[in-house]
Amino acid sequence: MSKSRSNVLHILLTATAVLLAFVLTAAILVPGVYVRAEESTGGDTEEVGDEVTVVSISVSETEITLKEGETYAMKVTAKMSDDSTKDAEGLTFTSDNADAATVNENGVITAVAEGEAVITAKGETEDIKCTIKVTVTKGAAPTVVSIKADVEELTLAAGETHSLIITATMSDNTTAMITGLTFTSDNADAVTVDENGVITAVAPGEAVITVASGTDDISCTCRVTVSAPETHVVSISVSEEQIRIGTSDKYTLKVTAEMSDGTTKDAEGLTFTSSDDEVASVDESGVITAHKSGKAEITIKGESDEISCVCKVTVSDSNIRFETLPSTGERVATGFNPGVTVAKTISDLAAAENIAPESITVLNAEGAVAADSMRMGTGMTLTVEDSSYMVVVLGDTDGNGVINNKDVKVILDYLTGASHLLDSRANNLAAQVIKGKNDVTIENALFLQRHLYGLENITQ
Ligand SMILES: [Ca+2]
């Protein structure tokens, strides 16, 4: 070797040594700078200085099977350069088939649908990674756990409808609309429901609608109240617009309210006033008391002035009594002295009420004007001013104005159904039944007659 070549080699070696010394010194003195010495046997990283680094990461399970909807949290362990292990941090997770399984930033895998996916966890560098293979199988079809209506209580007006919306809670905690429901009402008079869950309010009342799932014996209910329609009083009317009462009589007004829904009911909250308290007064309950002969108008008012009606009262001090039969509502005139004529009846009544005789008419039972000389008999019609009454001469059942055995027979026949009796026997029986002898007095006949007409409650 020449001297010059030897010198050149010496310079190169020296320069190399200096460079190495510099690099080594820098590696030792500057934290974080180290030399990685790859070794063919392991792939481990040999550290230089205090830093412990991630050598590799791994998962506890490399293959898992999940059902649809299930989740699985990946557990990734990092093996460190000092041979220690710890939970891996700062990883990124990816799925190669999000249709089958997804993974979030925390490594939680969610099985989406039947299929396979490989989930990869990556560290800070490409070569630090691990994978888990996920097989997703079909989950069992969820079952209905409970069903619930959109409303559990409902108030409707008659004619209104409501469509029930039924939501099912499933065994996988999801909610769903389900089919195969049946709907029943426990009171179809008030509320009906069809097969689609449409409720119809029929009439005021209550009903419980039961919704049953076709399977699993699961049901829910909805209580429906059908409210009564709002109604108000349209008008009021009195049962008799014109009455004729005696000077010591009382009469109770009966007032009916016509409602906006077409129904009627007893009127309430009324006020009563009389145009002449000296003739007839009225109390707060609608009871009229007659005081002296004359005329008065009783005005009945409802809650507003527009709601009112009038009853015209004539107070008469005649012997004739004017009554309305409670059983039939028929207006009758009674109190006639037996045998009194039509002429005398008219003149006495005209005088008693201080009215013209021409305003009084009497018709016979056939509807023709009765002759003045006729006796007043049961079945005639007495019209005073504009009011008509059926004449009832107590005891005179056949209308001839005389009370005799024939009248009593009619009464007995009616009472006993004994119309098959021969006249003579019936007459005798009538007489005997009443007094035990053949004399039939007016008192006897009145007793039976009043009983028949219900004018008196006979207890004796
Ligand atoms: Ca008679």
Boltz pocket constraint, residues with backbone or C-beta under 6 A from the ligand:
constraints:
  - pocket:
      binder: B
      contacts: [[A, 395], [A, 396], [A, 397], [A, 398], [A, 399], [A, 400], [A, 401], [A, 402], [A, 403], [A, 404], [A, 407]]
      max_distance: 6.0
